[in-house]
Structures are given as structure tokens and as C-alpha cells.
Amino acid sequence: MTPETAKARRGLFTASQNYRLMGGSAGYVTCEFTDQHTCYERIKTEDSYIYVPMQEAHKTKKSWKKDNTFLPDGADKYIIEKVAELKDSVQDESYTSAAMQYGIDTEPMAIEAIQAAYGITLAYTNNEQFFFNNGEWGATPDGVEYDDDLYTVKATHEVKCPNSDTHTFNCLKVFTAADLEKHYTGYYWQVISQLESTGATVGYWHSYRPSHDKPLHTVTIDRDDAKINTLKHRLRLAVERKYQYLETLK
């Protein structure tokens, strides 16, 4: 990532970390109900817990949807990190492990392999990555495909270059968007965030290991507007809290 791209992301919520806003939002809660009982979601506040009634999702007594008017515990640390980026001119250096460096070094090879395998041309790859900024949040895919108008983003591509065990697991167990959400919640919401920020209709998640017998493994994630709306709701709550903290620090 270039310094310009890093600067554009400063203080904004980004795709790779947005999963920290999404705890408690997935799926439905199933339990038995009677006319005398109500099901509640326990939400932690600063010093205690509150109980928020769940909202009925279907016209049955068993399927109820969680109330999404709250942020999970893990969101607050993420929000404070964004506040710190805006309030402190000197940022802590990020740690790069050997595995992370391997991914950085291998990603250009992965991009070439993807283009060759699918006969496509990817834009904004490697050192030319672009931050698709929606004002308060955004995403930096590892590559994007443009439509014929050369303006509309039709697909995003996210590349992971894991160790041998993880890549083998991916090839055996991760085939669908549901699989990705189950095994890699952070990566799933990263792709959903990229679709939201770019307007693309489909996202591709790739696992790449050049020394493996099956070096490239790809999962397709179609645009899911319900998921995107849930994400946007959480992001708006996070933005509101970020500005409350910024006001406190004045």
C-alpha cells in the first residue's frame, strides 16, 4: 500500500476490520415461546447489562431476529483506534510477521495467476491499490474488474496467501459464501464491505499457494443487499460514536 492510500484511509473505517462491528448480527435465534414469555438479547453497557427485546422476523412463534440497534463490545476498541488516528500525528508502527511478509511478497504472483486463470484484467493491484472512499468508510480490494464502460466496478478480488495447512483447508472446506462466513468471518465481511464501497455485484476471495498442487482456490460471493444494509447500519452507529469521542477530546 502506498503512503497516499494509507493517508486516504486515516481515521476511516476500513473493510479488513469491519467484522469488529458485526458481532451478534448473523442469523436468527430459535427458541420456544409462549404468550407469557419474551426473548431478550443481553447487551453489555459500560458497567452492567441491559436486555433488549428481539424483534419478530416471521409470523411464527419460533423464529425471531436479533435487534441490530447496538454495537458489540469489540466495536468500541476499533472506534477508539480510528479516533487515535485523527488525534495523534505519530502513529505506532505496525508489526509485520514472517507470514504477513510472505503474503505481501506473494500477492503479485497471485494477481498474475488470477488474470491468467480467468482471462481477465485487474486494475488497482499491488502498489497501485486504490481506496474506494465513501466518506466515512471505504475499502481497498487487492484488485477490481471494470465493466465495458471502464468506469463501473463489476467485481472485486481479495487475495490471501496462507501457509500450506491453511491453503489445503481452504481447498477442502471453503467453497461458498456461507463457508467463508463460517470459517473466516473477518474475510467474509471484508468482501461484503468491498462490494458496498465499490458498488460491484460480485466479489471473489482467493487462496493462493504457488508451491501447492492446487495453487489457486476461489470462492464467489454475490452481492447481498440485506447483509450490506446491516453493515451500513453498524457503520453509521460507529461513525456517530466516533464523533462523540472526538467531541469529548476537544
N, C-alpha and C positions, 0 to 999 in steps of 0.2 A: 504494500500500500504506500502510495506516495505521500509526502508531507501535506500536499494540497488536499488529498482525500481525507487524511486524518484530521486536518483542520476543519473541513466541512462537516465532520461528524461530531465535533466537540460540543458537549452538553446536550446532545440529542439522543433519543432512544434508537437503538440500532438492532437490526434483525437477529444477529447472533446471540443477543442477550434478552430478547423479548420474552422468552419462555419463563423468565423470572416473574413476569406479570400474570402468568396464566394458570397458576395453581388453583385447583378447585373448580375449573371451568369445564372440564371434559365430561361428556356423557350424562347419564341420568342416574338418579338414586331410586332404587326399588325397595319398597318395604310395605308391610301390610298396614292398612288404615281402617279405622272405624270412625263413626261420626263423632266420637268423643276424643279422638287423638289427632294431633298435628305433628308433622315432622319439621325439625329445625336444623339449620346449619350453624354449628358453633364457630364463631369468628373471634379471634383474639384481638383485643384493643391494647392500649398502652399498658394497662395494669390489670386487666381482667378479661373475661369473655362475655360476649353478647350472643344472643340467639336470634337468628334471622329466619323467619318462616320461608320454606321453599315454595316455589310457585308451581301451580299445576300445569303440566305440559300437555297432557292428553285427557280426554274425557273418560278416564278410568280411575280407580282408587289405588293403583299400584305404581304408576309411572309419573314421577314428579321431577321437575327440572330445578337445578340449583339457582339461587338468587345470585346474579352477577353484579350487584351494586357495591361490591367490596373489592379490595386488593388483598392478595395473600401476604403472609408475613415476609416472605422473601423479596417482595417488591420494594420494600422501604429501603433496603441497602442499595439496591440498583438505582433508585431515585436519588439517594444521597450521593452516589458516585457521579451522577450527572450534574448535580449541584456543585460538587467539588471541582469538576472540570471547568465550570464557569467562574468559580470564585477564586481559584488558585492558579496563578500564571505558570507555576512549575509543577509538572505532573510527575508522579512516580514512574520510574522505568518499568516497563512490563517484562516479565520473565519469559524467556524462550527456551523451552526444554529441547532435548535432542529429538523427541518425536515431533514437536512442533516445527523444528528446523527441517526435518525430513519432509514434512508436508509442504513447507514453503519451497524447498528445492525441487520437489517432485511435481508440484502443481502445473508448471509449464508443459511437462511431458503429458500430464493428464489431459490438458486442454487440446493438445495436438491429437491425442488418441481419440478423444470425443469427436473432434471435427472429422477425422478420418473414418471412424466407425459409422457415423450417421450422415456423412456427406453434407455438413453444414459449415457455416462460417460464424464464429462467435466474436462479438465485439466487447470492448472493455475488459480485456483479460490481462492477467499478470500485472505488470507495472502500470497499465493503463486503466485500472479499475475506476469505476465512476460511482459516486454516492448519489443515489436517487432520493432526493430530499423532499419530503412532503411538508416541510415547515417545522415540525416538532419531532419528527422521527423519519427514519429512512432505512435504506438497505444498500449493500454493496455486493451484488452477486459476483461469483467468480467469472461469469460470462453471460451475455444475453444474445438472443436471436431477434433480429428485426424482421418485421413483415415486409412485403414488397414495396411499401411506401418509404422504407428506410427511416421511418420515424416511430412507428408503433412497435413497442416491445411485445413480441408474441410468446416468448419463452425465456425463463431464467434457468441458469445452470449453477449448481453448487457442488463443489468437488471436495472430497475427503480422501486423504492418502494415509490410511491407517497401517498398523503393523499387520503381520501375516495372519495371526489368530483372528483379529477383528475383521479383516477383509474376508477371510474364509467364512466367518459367521454371517457377514452381510450377504455373501453369495448364497448361503443356505437358508437364511431365515428372514431376510428383509426384501419383500417383493412388491408390496403395495404401500399406499399412503398410510393405511391403518397399521401396517407392520412398523413403518418408520415412526409413527406416533407412539406405538407401544414400546419400542426398544430405544428410541432416541428422541425423546420429547423435545429437547432443545433444537435438534436439527429440523424436526417437523415444523416447529413454529418459526424457525429461521426461513424456511421455504415459503410458508404462508405469508410471512412479513414481506418477503421479496415480491410475491405476487401482488400484495396490497400496494406496495410502493411503486412498482413499475406498471401496474395495470395488465400484466401478462395473464394469459388464460391457462398456462400450464407451466409447471416447474419440474426440473429434473435434478435428482440427487444422485451423485455418482460416487462410488467407492472405487479407488484406483490403486493397484499394487503392481508395478511393472514386472516384478520377478515371479508373479503368481501365474499358474496355468490359465486362469481366467482373470486377466489383468483389470478388465473394466466391467463393473456391475452397475446397472442403472435402475432407478426407481422413478416412476412418473407420479406426480402429484397434481391433479387437476384443480383448477380454481374452485374454492368452496366459499361462497359468499357468506354463509352462516358463520363459518369459522373466522372469516375476515372481519365480519361485523363484531364478533365477540372480541377479537384482538383490538379493533379500533376503539371499542368501548373501554377496555382496560387501559389503552394508551392515553385516552382522554383523561381518565381518572389520574393516571400517573403524571401527566402534564400539569393538571390542576394542583396536585400535591407538590410538584417541583417548584411551581411559582409561589406557593405558600411558604416553602422553605426559603426560597430566595428573598421573599419579603421579610421573613424573620431575621435574616442575616444582614439586613440593611443597617 
